[in-house]
Amino acid sequence: MSEQTSEKEKWRVWDDERSYGETLFKRATGDLPEMESSKKMAKEIGRCLRPADRVLDVGCGAGHYLRSFRRILGDDFHYSGVDATKNYIDLARKAFGADPRASFQLGDVFELPCEDRSFDLVMSNNLLLHLPSIAKPMQELIRVAKRSVLVRTLIGERSFRIQDVHLGACEFE
């Protein structure tokens, strides 16, 4: 393994950590309460979501944000989740396998398995803070977005901030 590949792979700490995935799965299925951050994110994207829009959630975990999105925004949009942790993708498919407007795919934020400008809104929640660098991942998020990129990341132990990379007509707070 080259030094560059080794550095890039260091962030993949969840491949062998099953308990966190189980917690996310329980949030996705309603066995645990929705996170306040997922409710807030649903309200934010709801301000610019149009019927039949395509949303990409990069670092989707077990798809737990989708639960809030469906409850708050309904089902008139397609949701795709990408995560580099196979267990998370398996859990997301288990939780949302019956949702015809949701799909989940194993993928890497350093090289997203998506066509250019293929999603109306691209979002990432608490992923970038774990990466060894964010330049390439940010390029990838922007590359696959048609209109907006929404990044939510922890900036302290108990706080978060939503930041927007503006690509079109939608503005976030």
CYANA upper distance limits for C-alpha pairs under 8 A (distance plus 0.5 A):
  1 MET  CA      5 THR  CA      6.78
  1 MET  CA      6 SER  CA      6.67
  2 SER  CA      6 SER  CA      6.51
  3 GLU  CA      7 GLU  CA      6.69
  4 GLN  CA      8 LYS  CA      6.74
  5 THR  CA      9 GLU  CA      6.62
  6 SER  CA     10 LYS  CA      6.87
  7 GLU  CA    132 PRO  CA      7.27
  8 LYS  CA    131 LEU  CA      8.04
  8 LYS  CA    132 PRO  CA      6.80
 10 LYS  CA    132 PRO  CA      8.09
 11 TRP  CA    130 HIS  CA      6.34
 11 TRP  CA    131 LEU  CA      6.06
 11 TRP  CA    132 PRO  CA      7.37
 12 ARG  CA     84 ALA  CA      8.20
 12 ARG  CA     85 THR  CA      8.11
 13 VAL  CA     17 GLU  CA      7.68
 14 TRP  CA     18 ARG  CA      7.85
 14 TRP  CA     20 TYR  CA      8.43
 14 TRP  CA     85 THR  CA      7.12
 15 ASP  CA     85 THR  CA      6.01
 15 ASP  CA     86 LYS  CA      7.68
 15 ASP  CA     87 ASN  CA      7.61
 17 GLU  CA     21 GLY  CA      7.95
 18 ARG  CA     22 GLU  CA      6.88
 18 ARG  CA     87 ASN  CA      8.10
 19 SER  CA     23 THR  CA      6.91
 20 TYR  CA     24 LEU  CA      6.87
 21 GLY  CA     25 PHE  CA      6.58
 21 GLY  CA     61 GLY  CA      7.60
 21 GLY  CA     62 ALA  CA      7.10
 21 GLY  CA     87 ASN  CA      7.70
 21 GLY  CA     88 TYR  CA      6.42
 21 GLY  CA     91 LEU  CA      8.06
 22 GLU  CA     26 LYS  CA      6.67
 22 GLU  CA     91 LEU  CA      8.48
 23 THR  CA     27 ARG  CA      6.91
 23 THR  CA     32 LEU  CA      8.27
 24 LEU  CA     28 ALA  CA      6.70
 24 LEU  CA     61 GLY  CA      7.35
 24 LEU  CA     62 ALA  CA      6.04
 24 LEU  CA     63 GLY  CA      8.17
 24 LEU  CA     64 HIS  CA      6.47
 25 PHE  CA     29 THR  CA      6.70
 25 PHE  CA     62 ALA  CA      5.81
 25 PHE  CA     63 GLY  CA      8.07
 25 PHE  CA     64 HIS  CA      7.19
 25 PHE  CA     91 LEU  CA      6.68
 25 PHE  CA     92 ALA  CA      7.51
 25 PHE  CA     95 ALA  CA      7.49
 26 LYS  CA     30 GLY  CA      6.45
 26 LYS  CA     31 ASP  CA      5.26
 26 LYS  CA     32 LEU  CA      5.77
 27 ARG  CA     31 ASP  CA      6.51
 27 ARG  CA     32 LEU  CA      5.19
 27 ARG  CA     33 PRO  CA      6.40
 27 ARG  CA     34 GLU  CA      6.28
 27 ARG  CA     35 MET  CA      8.21
 27 ARG  CA     64 HIS  CA      6.11
 27 ARG  CA     67 ARG  CA      8.44
 28 ALA  CA     32 LEU  CA      8.48
 28 ALA  CA     34 GLU  CA      8.28
 28 ALA  CA     62 ALA  CA      7.19
 28 ALA  CA     63 GLY  CA      6.61
 28 ALA  CA     64 HIS  CA      4.46
 28 ALA  CA     65 TYR  CA      7.69
 28 ALA  CA     66 LEU  CA      7.79
 28 ALA  CA     67 ARG  CA      6.17
 28 ALA  CA     92 ALA  CA      8.24
 28 ALA  CA     95 ALA  CA      7.00
 29 THR  CA     64 HIS  CA      8.24
 29 THR  CA     67 ARG  CA      8.01
 29 THR  CA     95 ALA  CA      6.47
 30 GLY  CA     34 GLU  CA      7.77
 30 GLY  CA     67 ARG  CA      8.46
 34 GLU  CA     38 SER  CA      7.36
 34 GLU  CA     39 LYS  CA      7.73
 34 GLU  CA     64 HIS  CA      8.30
 34 GLU  CA     67 ARG  CA      8.12
 34 GLU  CA     68 SER  CA      7.29
 35 MET  CA     39 LYS  CA      7.14
 36 GLU  CA     40 LYS  CA      6.69
 37 SER  CA     41 MET  CA      6.52
 38 SER  CA     42 ALA  CA      6.62
 38 SER  CA     64 HIS  CA      8.39
 38 SER  CA     65 TYR  CA      5.69
 38 SER  CA     68 SER  CA      6.50
 38 SER  CA     69 PHE  CA      8.22
 39 LYS  CA     43 LYS  CA      6.91
 39 LYS  CA     65 TYR  CA      8.42
 39 LYS  CA     68 SER  CA      6.03
 39 LYS  CA     69 PHE  CA      7.91
 39 LYS  CA     72 ILE  CA      8.24
 40 LYS  CA     44 GLU  CA      6.74
 41 MET  CA     45 ILE  CA      6.69
 42 ALA  CA     46 GLY  CA      6.38
 42 ALA  CA     65 TYR  CA      8.42
 42 ALA  CA     68 SER  CA      6.83
 42 ALA  CA     69 PHE  CA      5.56
 42 ALA  CA     72 ILE  CA      7.09
 42 ALA  CA     73 LEU  CA      7.53
 43 LYS  CA     47 ARG  CA      7.16
 43 LYS  CA     72 ILE  CA      7.83
 44 GLU  CA     48 CYS  CA      8.31
 44 GLU  CA    172 PHE  CA      7.06
 44 GLU  CA    173 GLU  CA      8.31
 45 ILE  CA     49 LEU  CA      6.41
 46 GLY  CA     73 LEU  CA      6.87
 47 ARG  CA    170 CYS  CA      8.33
 47 ARG  CA    172 PHE  CA      8.44
 48 CYS  CA    170 CYS  CA      6.01
 48 CYS  CA    171 GLU  CA      8.20
 49 LEU  CA     53 ASP  CA      6.99
 50 ARG  CA     77 PHE  CA      8.13
 51 PRO  CA     76 ASP  CA      5.94
 51 PRO  CA     77 PHE  CA      6.47
 52 ALA  CA     76 ASP  CA      6.04
 52 ALA  CA     77 PHE  CA      4.95
 52 ALA  CA     78 HIS  CA      7.02
 53 ASP  CA     76 ASP  CA      8.21
 53 ASP  CA     77 PHE  CA      5.45
 53 ASP  CA     78 HIS  CA      6.74
 53 ASP  CA    119 PHE  CA      8.10
 53 ASP  CA    120 ASP  CA      6.40
 53 ASP  CA    121 LEU  CA      8.28
 54 ARG  CA     77 PHE  CA      6.47
 54 ARG  CA     78 HIS  CA      5.29
 54 ARG  CA     79 TYR  CA      6.54
 54 ARG  CA     80 SER  CA      8.07
 54 ARG  CA    118 SER  CA      8.37
 54 ARG  CA    119 PHE  CA      5.54
 54 ARG  CA    120 ASP  CA      5.80
 54 ARG  CA    121 LEU  CA      7.10
 55 VAL  CA     77 PHE  CA      7.84
 55 VAL  CA     78 HIS  CA      6.60
 55 VAL  CA     79 TYR  CA      5.35
 55 VAL  CA     80 SER  CA      6.63
 55 VAL  CA    119 PHE  CA      6.27
 55 VAL  CA    120 ASP  CA      6.59
 55 VAL  CA    121 LEU  CA      5.41
 55 VAL  CA    122 VAL  CA      6.31
 55 VAL  CA    123 MET  CA      8.15
 56 LEU  CA     79 TYR  CA      6.53
 56 LEU  CA     80 SER  CA      5.32
 56 LEU  CA     81 GLY  CA      6.28
 56 LEU  CA     82 VAL  CA      7.96
 56 LEU  CA    119 PHE  CA      6.79
 56 LEU  CA    121 LEU  CA      6.88
 56 LEU  CA    122 VAL  CA      5.20
 56 LEU  CA    123 MET  CA      6.66
 57 ASP  CA     79 TYR  CA      7.98
 57 ASP  CA     80 SER  CA      6.69
 57 ASP  CA     81 GLY  CA      5.24
 57 ASP  CA     82 VAL  CA      6.74
 57 ASP  CA    122 VAL  CA      6.60
 57 ASP  CA    123 MET  CA      5.51
 57 ASP  CA    124 SER  CA      6.24
 57 ASP  CA    125 ASN  CA      8.41
 58 VAL  CA     81 GLY  CA      6.55
 58 VAL  CA     82 VAL  CA      5.44
 58 VAL  CA     83 ASP  CA      6.66
 58 VAL  CA    109 VAL  CA      7.40
 58 VAL  CA    122 VAL  CA      7.88
 58 VAL  CA    123 MET  CA      6.65
 58 VAL  CA    124 SER  CA      5.45
 58 VAL  CA    125 ASN  CA      8.02
 58 VAL  CA    127 LEU  CA      8.45
 59 GLY  CA     81 GLY  CA      7.78
 59 GLY  CA     82 VAL  CA      6.28
 59 GLY  CA     83 ASP  CA      5.02
 59 GLY  CA     84 ALA  CA      7.64
 59 GLY  CA    109 VAL  CA      8.21
 59 GLY  CA    124 SER  CA      6.65
 59 GLY  CA    125 ASN  CA      7.29
 59 GLY  CA    126 ASN  CA      8.35
 59 GLY  CA    127 LEU  CA      6.49
 60 CYS  CA     64 HIS  CA      8.01
 60 CYS  CA     65 TYR  CA      8.09
 60 CYS  CA     81 GLY  CA      5.69
 60 CYS  CA     82 VAL  CA      6.25
 60 CYS  CA     83 ASP  CA      6.08
 60 CYS  CA     88 TYR  CA      8.45
 60 CYS  CA    124 SER  CA      8.09
 60 CYS  CA    125 ASN  CA      8.16
 61 GLY  CA     83 ASP  CA      6.67
 61 GLY  CA     85 THR  CA      8.15
 61 GLY  CA     88 TYR  CA      5.51
 61 GLY  CA     89 ILE  CA      7.31
 61 GLY  CA     92 ALA  CA      7.71
 62 ALA  CA     88 TYR  CA      5.27
 62 ALA  CA     89 ILE  CA      6.62
 62 ALA  CA     90 ASP  CA      8.22
 62 ALA  CA     91 LEU  CA      5.82
 62 ALA  CA     92 ALA  CA      4.62
 62 ALA  CA     93 ARG  CA      8.39
 62 ALA  CA     95 ALA  CA      8.16
 63 GLY  CA     67 ARG  CA      7.99
 63 GLY  CA     81 GLY  CA      7.30
 63 GLY  CA     92 ALA  CA      5.56
 63 GLY  CA     95 ALA  CA      8.28
 63 GLY  CA     96 PHE  CA      8.30
 64 HIS  CA     68 SER  CA      8.09
 64 HIS  CA     92 ALA  CA      8.32
 65 TYR  CA     69 PHE  CA      6.86
 66 LEU  CA     70 ARG  CA      6.50
 66 LEU  CA     79 TYR  CA      8.09
 67 ARG  CA     71 ARG  CA      6.79
 68 SER  CA     72 ILE  CA      6.45
 68 SER  CA     73 LEU  CA      8.48
 69 PHE  CA     73 LEU  CA      5.80
 69 PHE  CA     74 GLY  CA      7.44
 70 ARG  CA     74 GLY  CA      5.04
 70 ARG  CA     75 ASP  CA      6.26
 75 ASP  CA    101 ARG  CA      7.85
 77 PHE  CA    101 ARG  CA      7.47
 78 HIS  CA    101 ARG  CA      5.26
 78 HIS  CA    102 ALA  CA      6.38
 79 TYR  CA    101 ARG  CA      6.74
 79 TYR  CA    102 ALA  CA      5.25
 79 TYR  CA    103 SER  CA      7.01
 80 SER  CA    102 ALA  CA      6.18
 80 SER  CA    103 SER  CA      5.32
 80 SER  CA    104 PHE  CA      6.13
 80 SER  CA    105 GLN  CA      8.19
 81 GLY  CA    102 ALA  CA      8.35
 81 GLY  CA    103 SER  CA      6.77
 81 GLY  CA    104 PHE  CA      5.10
 81 GLY  CA    105 GLN  CA      6.74
 82 VAL  CA     89 ILE  CA      8.09
 82 VAL  CA    104 PHE  CA      6.35
 82 VAL  CA    105 GLN  CA      5.46
 82 VAL  CA    106 LEU  CA      6.14
 82 VAL  CA    107 GLY  CA      6.03
 82 VAL  CA    108 ASP  CA      8.12
 83 ASP  CA     88 TYR  CA      7.56
 83 ASP  CA     89 ILE  CA      7.01
 83 ASP  CA    105 GLN  CA      7.27
 83 ASP  CA    106 LEU  CA      5.82
 83 ASP  CA    107 GLY  CA      5.91
 83 ASP  CA    108 ASP  CA      7.12
 83 ASP  CA    109 VAL  CA      8.37
 84 ALA  CA    106 LEU  CA      6.00
 84 ALA  CA    107 GLY  CA      5.47
 84 ALA  CA    108 ASP  CA      5.66
 84 ALA  CA    109 VAL  CA      8.17
 85 THR  CA     89 ILE  CA      7.14
 85 THR  CA    106 LEU  CA      7.48
 86 LYS  CA     90 ASP  CA      6.70
 86 LYS  CA    106 LEU  CA      6.74
 87 ASN  CA     91 LEU  CA      6.68
 88 TYR  CA     92 ALA  CA      6.57
 89 ILE  CA     93 ARG  CA      6.65
 89 ILE  CA    104 PHE  CA      6.60
 89 ILE  CA    105 GLN  CA      6.99
 89 ILE  CA    106 LEU  CA      6.87
 90 ASP  CA     94 LYS  CA      6.72
 91 LEU  CA     95 ALA  CA      6.64
 92 ALA  CA     96 PHE  CA      6.47
 92 ALA  CA     97 GLY  CA      8.21
 92 ALA  CA    104 PHE  CA      7.40
 93 ARG  CA     97 GLY  CA      5.39
 93 ARG  CA    103 SER  CA      7.96
 93 ARG  CA    104 PHE  CA      6.98
 96 PHE  CA    102 ALA  CA      7.53
 97 GLY  CA    102 ALA  CA      8.32
107 GLY  CA    111 GLU  CA      8.02
107 GLY  CA    112 LEU  CA      6.49
107 GLY  CA    113 PRO  CA      6.62
108 ASP  CA    112 LEU  CA      6.02
108 ASP  CA    113 PRO  CA      8.09
109 VAL  CA    137 PRO  CA      5.85
109 VAL  CA    140 GLU  CA      7.32
109 VAL  CA    141 LEU  CA      8.24
110 PHE  CA    136 LYS  CA      6.40
110 PHE  CA    137 PRO  CA      5.44
110 PHE  CA    140 GLU  CA      7.21
111 GLU  CA    137 PRO  CA      8.12
111 GLU  CA    140 GLU  CA      7.15
112 LEU  CA    140 GLU  CA      6.94
114 CYS  CA    118 SER  CA      7.41
114 CYS  CA    144 VAL  CA      6.99
115 GLU  CA    144 VAL  CA      6.67
116 ASP  CA    143 ARG  CA      5.91
116 ASP  CA    144 VAL  CA      4.96
116 ASP  CA    145 ALA  CA      7.68
117 ARG  CA    143 ARG  CA      6.58
117 ARG  CA    144 VAL  CA      4.73
117 ARG  CA    145 ALA  CA      5.09
117 ARG  CA    146 LYS  CA      5.07
118 SER  CA    144 VAL  CA      5.93
118 SER  CA    145 ALA  CA      6.72
118 SER  CA    146 LYS  CA      7.00
119 PHE  CA    144 VAL  CA      6.60
119 PHE  CA    145 ALA  CA      5.53
119 PHE  CA    146 LYS  CA      6.20
119 PHE  CA    147 ARG  CA      8.40
120 ASP  CA    145 ALA  CA      6.29
120 ASP  CA    146 LYS  CA      5.29
120 ASP  CA    147 ARG  CA      5.78
120 ASP  CA    148 SER  CA      7.14
121 LEU  CA    145 ALA  CA      6.45
121 LEU  CA    146 LYS  CA      7.35
121 LEU  CA    147 ARG  CA      6.55
121 LEU  CA    148 SER  CA      5.43
121 LEU  CA    149 VAL  CA      6.40
121 LEU  CA    150 LEU  CA      8.02
122 VAL  CA    141 LEU  CA      6.98
122 VAL  CA    142 ILE  CA      8.34
122 VAL  CA    144 VAL  CA      7.95
122 VAL  CA    145 ALA  CA      6.22
122 VAL  CA    148 SER  CA      6.80
122 VAL  CA    149 VAL  CA      5.26
122 VAL  CA    150 LEU  CA      6.74
123 MET  CA    141 LEU  CA      8.23
123 MET  CA    149 VAL  CA      6.07
123 MET  CA    150 LEU  CA      5.06
123 MET  CA    151 VAL  CA      6.10
123 MET  CA    152 ARG  CA      8.25
124 SER  CA    128 LEU  CA      8.27
124 SER  CA    150 LEU  CA      7.01
124 SER  CA    151 VAL  CA      5.44
124 SER  CA    152 ARG  CA      6.64
125 ASN  CA    151 VAL  CA      6.53
125 ASN  CA    152 ARG  CA      5.09
125 ASN  CA    153 THR  CA      6.26
126 ASN  CA    130 HIS  CA      8.21
126 ASN  CA    152 ARG  CA      6.45
126 ASN  CA    153 THR  CA      4.85
126 ASN  CA    154 LEU  CA      6.61
127 LEU  CA    131 LEU  CA      7.61
127 LEU  CA    153 THR  CA      7.45
128 LEU  CA    133 SER  CA      8.48
128 LEU  CA    134 ILE  CA      6.75
128 LEU  CA    137 PRO  CA      8.35
128 LEU  CA    153 THR  CA      7.39
129 LEU  CA    153 THR  CA      7.14
129 LEU  CA    154 LEU  CA      7.67
133 SER  CA    137 PRO  CA      8.35
134 ILE  CA    138 MET  CA      6.38
135 ALA  CA    139 GLN  CA      6.80
136 LYS  CA    140 GLU  CA      6.71
137 PRO  CA    141 LEU  CA      6.75
138 MET  CA    142 ILE  CA      6.70
139 GLN  CA    143 ARG  CA      6.40
140 GLU  CA    144 VAL  CA      6.91
141 LEU  CA    145 ALA  CA      6.96
141 LEU  CA    149 VAL  CA      7.22
142 ILE  CA    148 SER  CA      8.43
142 ILE  CA    149 VAL  CA      6.95
145 ALA  CA    149 VAL  CA      7.04
146 LYS  CA    167 LEU  CA      7.71
146 LYS  CA    168 GLY  CA      8.30
147 ARG  CA    166 HIS  CA      7.91
147 ARG  CA    167 LEU  CA      5.33
147 ARG  CA    168 GLY  CA      5.18
147 ARG  CA    169 ALA  CA      7.75
147 ARG  CA    170 CYS  CA      7.94
148 SER  CA    164 ASP  CA      7.93
148 SER  CA    165 VAL  CA      6.91
148 SER  CA    166 HIS  CA      6.16
148 SER  CA    167 LEU  CA      5.62
148 SER  CA    168 GLY  CA      6.86
148 SER  CA    170 CYS  CA      7.56
149 VAL  CA    164 ASP  CA      6.56
149 VAL  CA    165 VAL  CA      5.76
149 VAL  CA    166 HIS  CA      7.36
149 VAL  CA    167 LEU  CA      7.94
150 LEU  CA    162 ILE  CA      7.59
150 LEU  CA    163 GLN  CA      6.64
150 LEU  CA    164 ASP  CA      5.42
150 LEU  CA    165 VAL  CA      6.99
151 VAL  CA    162 ILE  CA      6.47
151 VAL  CA    163 GLN  CA      5.91
151 VAL  CA    164 ASP  CA      6.85
151 VAL  CA    165 VAL  CA      8.48
152 ARG  CA    160 PHE  CA      7.35
152 ARG  CA    161 ARG  CA      6.45
152 ARG  CA    162 ILE  CA      5.14
152 ARG  CA    163 GLN  CA      6.87
153 THR  CA    160 PHE  CA      6.27
153 THR  CA    161 ARG  CA      6.72
153 THR  CA    162 ILE  CA      7.52
154 LEU  CA    158 ARG  CA      8.05
154 LEU  CA    159 SER  CA      6.44
154 LEU  CA    160 PHE  CA      5.01
154 LEU  CA    161 ARG  CA      7.29
155 ILE  CA    159 SER  CA      6.70
155 ILE  CA    160 PHE  CA      6.26
155 ILE  CA    161 ARG  CA      7.60
156 GLY  CA    160 PHE  CA      7.64
162 ILE  CA    173 GLU  CA      8.40
163 GLN  CA    172 PHE  CA      8.42
164 ASP  CA    171 GLU  CA      8.24
164 ASP  CA    172 PHE  CA      6.98
166 HIS  CA    170 CYS  CA      7.93
166 HIS  CA    171 GLU  CA      7.51
